[in-house]
Amino acid sequence: MSKDVPAVLAVLADETRWNILTEVGVEDLSASALAARLPVSRQAIAKHLSVLADAGLVESVRVGREIRYRAVGTRLGTLAGELDAIGRQWDRRMEAIRRIAERPD
């Protein structure tokens, strides 16, 4: 497992950041648009976006006079791959335990 996976998971453990990431995963949104959709102030949204950006999970893009945020697909894909590898390891362990438990004495 990559050493930064626990840090990224800690960032995503916050429900507001998870909700922000979910929203910007669907469409690029400004902090104001996110504040209108979520029960959080615009200032709090901006702080959460900063944390998500520092973790490499979102990036900003200027559209006219507005700054919008979007999810970083490659970063999320890497994280998903790491979690999938952990899941496969766990499945192999559980299968080994099942085979041992089902062996006739």
C-alpha positions as semicolon CSV with decimal commas, in nm:
position;residue;x (nm);y (nm);z (nm)
1;M;0,000;0,000;0,000
2;S;0,124;0,346;-0,088
3;K;0,224;0,550;0,215
4;D;-0,017;0,831;0,126
5;V;-0,330;0,613;0,112
6;P;-0,398;0,650;0,489
7;A;-0,365;1,029;0,457
8;V;-0,607;1,037;0,163
9;L;-0,853;0,816;0,349
10;A;-0,829;1,051;0,649
11;V;-0,918;1,342;0,420
12;L;-1,217;1,148;0,285
13;A;-1,331;1,043;0,632
14;D;-1,482;1,387;0,677
15;E;-1,844;1,372;0,559
16;T;-1,845;1,723;0,417
17;R;-1,532;1,657;0,210
18;W;-1,681;1,330;0,089
19;N;-1,999;1,514;-0,016
20;I;-1,797;1,783;-0,192
21;L;-1,596;1,521;-0,380
22;T;-1,918;1,344;-0,478
23;E;-2,063;1,668;-0,614
24;V;-1,753;1,772;-0,812
25;G;-1,724;1,418;-0,943
26;V;-2,048;1,475;-1,132
27;E;-1,980;1,827;-1,258
28;D;-1,736;2,115;-1,214
29;L;-1,869;2,347;-0,944
30;S;-1,767;2,670;-0,774
31;A;-1,742;2,706;-0,398
32;S;-2,059;2,917;-0,408
33;A;-2,248;2,649;-0,600
34;L;-2,130;2,386;-0,353
35;A;-2,240;2,602;-0,059
36;A;-2,585;2,630;-0,218
37;R;-2,610;2,250;-0,240
38;L;-2,461;2,156;0,096
39;P;-2,550;2,270;0,448
40;V;-2,210;2,438;0,492
41;S;-2,097;2,799;0,455
42;R;-1,899;2,910;0,152
43;Q;-1,598;2,978;0,377
44;A;-1,610;2,624;0,515
45;I;-1,644;2,487;0,161
46;A;-1,332;2,682;0,059
47;K;-1,135;2,530;0,348
48;H;-1,253;2,179;0,262
49;L;-1,165;2,235;-0,104
50;S;-0,815;2,338;0,002
51;V;-0,772;2,014;0,198
52;L;-0,902;1,810;-0,096
53;A;-0,670;1,994;-0,335
54;D;-0,369;1,937;-0,106
55;A;-0,451;1,565;-0,112
56;G;-0,463;1,575;-0,492
57;L;-0,831;1,482;-0,506
58;V;-0,966;1,801;-0,667
59;E;-0,826;2,066;-0,896
60;S;-0,946;2,412;-0,987
61;V;-1,020;2,543;-1,332
62;R;-1,103;2,901;-1,425
63;V;-1,421;2,946;-1,628
64;G;-1,456;3,315;-1,710
65;R;-1,447;3,498;-1,376
66;E;-1,540;3,187;-1,179
67;I;-1,316;2,921;-1,030
68;R;-1,469;2,577;-1,047
69;Y;-1,348;2,255;-0,893
70;R;-1,345;1,905;-1,033
71;A;-1,241;1,564;-0,910
72;V;-0,902;1,434;-1,021
73;G;-0,987;1,104;-1,185
74;T;-0,634;0,967;-1,201
75;R;-0,583;1,021;-0,828
76;L;-0,913;0,855;-0,749
77;G;-0,832;0,569;-0,986
78;T;-0,501;0,510;-0,810
79;L;-0,674;0,508;-0,472
80;A;-0,943;0,270;-0,601
81;G;-0,672;0,037;-0,733
82;E;-0,496;0,031;-0,397
83;L;-0,821;-0,045;-0,215
84;D;-0,907;-0,314;-0,468
85;A;-0,568;-0,480;-0,406
86;I;-0,637;-0,480;-0,032
87;G;-0,979;-0,635;-0,098
88;R;-0,827;-0,910;-0,315
89;Q;-0,572;-0,992;-0,043
90;W;-0,850;-1,013;0,213
91;D;-1,055;-1,239;-0,014
92;R;-0,757;-1,476;-0,054
93;R;-0,709;-1,490;0,322
94;M;-1,077;-1,562;0,381
95;E;-1,072;-1,837;0,117
96;A;-0,770;-1,998;0,286
97;I;-0,950;-1,988;0,622
98;R;-1,262;-2,141;0,464
99;R;-1,059;-2,427;0,312
100;I;-0,896;-2,499;0,647
101;A;-1,229;-2,490;0,829
102;E;-1,390;-2,728;0,580
103;R;-1,113;-2,989;0,586
104;P;-1,223;-3,322;0,720
105;D;-1,034;-3,424;1,033
